[in-house]
């Protein structure tokens, strides 16, 4: 890697963070512990300091321990708490019966930390009292349990509404929107509703940039993949072939190409990806060299033919 990992601010009041962030969904629990320690240590030494340790365990499914493993990994890697930023997920399925405070306290206990630098609210799947939610988040901010917060796959209208409620409570409101963003899924993050929010200072955290590994060449991923807005995953599989050919022409891996593409969005603060080996992490970091060499405008032009959710997904979002 020759290009240093740049840093950008989350929103207008969030922390400065690396433009690459490392997720933990089905990663550390598939790795040898020593390998995971070496990978996380390498990431921090390379300049990556934002780690998403959300837990995606579901009732009736086997328990997951990626967040608990992360707490052991950072200790074994010799990292102090100030060496990294931690992003946690807060889920709305059981809210308000299960308060945000209880969720957060449990998540921090499992991760072995006393605060979340970023808290990201999960998808809205049913009616939620956004005014109450904003008040609860403002209280967690005032107590220092949350540094800033954002949302995952919300509609632009819902983001704007909770922002208004939050500011009435003395909170800066959401600082980041975590949205699916890849050469294939662009309609929401590139659409006008979110463009207006980005212009007001909201940042984008690009997620699912490899479509669960499909765009990196893994046509039959063994782990769970996120939701499929627009039901276009079959077209994503088809696009992956062309993306791989383009990557070969550029002398890079398909993963590098997709990560570099996500970095071309003008409002992206950080690109979130998972890695289950040091080699995979190093390959993804090399996307910075590709972006420097080819340039954002040319990358977007080269990948324009693979935008498969155009007209299949409402830019307003879920």
N, C-alpha and C positions, 0 to 999 in steps of 0.2 A: 504494500500500500504506500503510495507516494502522496496522495492528496489527504491533508489532515481532515478530521471530522469537524465540520463547522458547527457552530452553536447558534440557536435562535430562541427567542423568547416565546413562551406559551401565552398567547393572548396579549393583553396589555399589562397585566399585573402578576402573571405567573412567573415561574423561574426560567432562567436560561437553561436550555437543555441541548443535548446532542441531536443532530438531525437524523440520526439512526437510533432506534430504541429496540430493546430486546424483550420479546415476550416469553411466556413460560407455559403456554397451553400445550400440554402433552409433549413437553421437551425434557425437562430434568428427570422425569420419571422413566424416560426411555434411555437414559445415559448412564454410563459408568460414573460413579461419584467423582473420582479423580479427574476424569475428562471434563466433567461439568465445571469443576473448580478452575481448571486450567482455562476453559473457554471464557468464563465470567471474568477472570483476572485479565485475560488478554483483551476482552472488550473494554474494560475500564482503562487499561494502559493505552489502548488505541484512541480513547476519547469518548467512548459510549458510556453515558452515565444514567440513562433512564431505563428502568426495568419495570415491566408490567408483570405483576404477580397475581393477577386475577385468578380466582378459582372457579372452574366451570363444572363442578360436580352437580349431579342431578339425582333427585330421589329415585331409588330403585336401581341406580347404576353403581358400579364399584367406586369406592372412595378415591379421591385424588389427593396427592401430597406435594404437588409442585411448589406451592408456597412454603411449606414446611422445609422441603429440601433446599429452597432458595436461602432460607435463614441459616442453614448449616453451610451452604456453599460460600456465602459471603464471609462467614467466620473463618472457614478453612482457607479462603483466598487472602485473608489478612486485610479485609476492607473495613474501614471505619464507616459509621453511619453517614458522615458528611462526604464520603467518597462517591455516593450514588444517590439518585432520586428514585423513589418508589411510587409506583402508580397502582392503586387498588380499585377494584370494581365494587359498586354497590348496586344491589339488585332490587327491582321494583315489584317483582311478582308477589312478595309477601308484605309489601308496604301498604299501610302504616302499621299493620298488626305486628310485624317485625320491624322495629324502629331502625333508622339508619345508624344510630349510635351503637346499638347492639351488634349490627352487622360489622360495623367498622372496628369496634373493640375486638370482636372475634377474629377478624382478618389480621389486625395488627398483632394480636397474640400469636397467631399461627406463623406470621412472618418474622416474629421476634423483634419488632420495632415499636416505637412509641408514637409515630405519626405517619401519615401518608402525604407525600409532597403533592400528589395529584390523586383525586378520586373521580372515577368515571362512572356515571349512572348508566345502568344497562338499558336495554330496549324497553320501550313502552309497549306492552302487549294488552293492556286493559286501561280503563279510565283511571287517571291518577290526579290527585289534588295537587296541582303544581304550586299553588300559593303555600300550602303547608310544607311541601317538599323544599321550596326555596328557604322558608324560615328555618327548617331543620338544618339545612346545609350552612346557612349563615351562622347558626349557633356553633356548629362544628368548626367553622373557620375561626370564630372569635376565641374558641378554646385552644386553638393551635393543633387540633387533631388532624385537620386538613389544611394544606397550604393553598390549594386552589382546586377547582373541580370543572368537569366537563361532561359530555354526554356521548353515548354510543348509538349510532344509527337512529337518531331522532329526526322528526320532520323539522324543517326550517321554522315553521310556525310555532311549534312547541318550544324550540330553542329561544325564539324571540319572547314568547310569553313568560317562560320561567326567568329569563333575564330581567324582564320588567319587575316581576315579583321579587327577585333577589335584590335588585337595587333599592326597592322600597324597604327592604330589611337591612340595608347597610352593607350588602355584599356586592362585590364587583360583578357577580354573575358568572355564567359559564365562560371559560377561557379557551376551551378546545372542544372541537367536535371530532370524534373518532368515526370515520366513514370508510366503507369499502372503497378502495381506489386502486385501479390497475389499468393496463392498456385496454382491458375488456370492460371494466365497470367504471364509467366516467360520468354518467348522466346526473347523479346527485351532486357530487363534489364540483363538477364543472358547470352546474346549472345556475340560473339567475337567482333563485331564492337564497341559496347559500352564498353566492357571490356578494349579495348585499350584506350578509352577516360578516363575511370575511372583511369587507371594506370597513366595517365598524370596529374591527380589531380581533374578532374571533379567529383562532388558529385551526388548522386542519392537522389531525394526526391520521395519516394514511394507514389503513389496516387491510388485512387479507390481500396483500399485494401479489401473492403467489397463488391465490385461490386454493389454499390448503395443500399446495405443492404441485397442483396440476400444471401451472404455468412454468414450473421449474423442471417439468419433464416426468413427474410422477403421475402417470395416468390412472393409477389405482391406489390412491392414498389409503393407508390402513387406519389412520386416525379420523376422528369426526371432523367434518368441514362445516363452516358456518352456513347460515341461511342463503337461499338462492333467489334474491329479488328478481322479478321478471321471468323466472324459470328459464334462464339462458345458459345453464351450466353445460348443456350439450354443445352449444355454440362456443363456449369457452374452451372445451376440449378440442374442437376443430381449430380454433384460433391458436391454440398452443403450438400446433405444428408449424404454422407460419412464423410465430414468434421465435421458435427454436431455429428456424432457417435464417431469419434476420440476425439473431444473435451469433450464429456461425459466421455470417458475412462480416460482422463487426469484430469477430475474434474474441467474443465474451460468452459467458454462460447465459441461458435464459433468465436465471434468477437475477443476475447483475442487471440485465436489460430492464426487467420489471421494477426493481428497486430504483434504478436511475430514472425511469419514467415517473415514478411517484414523486421523486424529488423535483420534478419540473413544475409542479403546481405552484403558482406564485404565493399561495397562502399556507403551504405546508410548513409546519414547525418541526415535525419529526415523522419518520416512516417506521412503523412497527412491523417487525418480522420475528419469527421464531427460528432458532438454529439448534440442531441436536448434535453438532460436531464442530470442532474448531475449524476444520476445513470449510464447512458450510458458512460459518461466520466470516471467515477471511474472504471467501468468494463474494458474499453480500457486501462487505465493506468496500470491495474493489469497484462497486458501482459508482463510487465517488470519482474514481479515475476515468470511468467511461463518460460520466456526465461532463467532466472537465474537457475531455478529448473531443467529444462529438457536439456538445452544446445542447441546451434545453430545446431550442426551437427545432433543430433538426431531429432530435429524438422524438418529439411529439409528432412531427410530420411523418417520420418513418413508421410510427406505430398507429397512426390514424386509422388504417384499414381494419384494425383488430378491435375497434370499439363496438362490442356486440350488444350492449344494453341500450344503445341509442334508440329512442322511441319505445323502449320496452319497459322503462321505469320512469315514474313521475319524478322530475327534478326536485319537487318539494320534499321528497323523502317519505318514509313510512307514515 
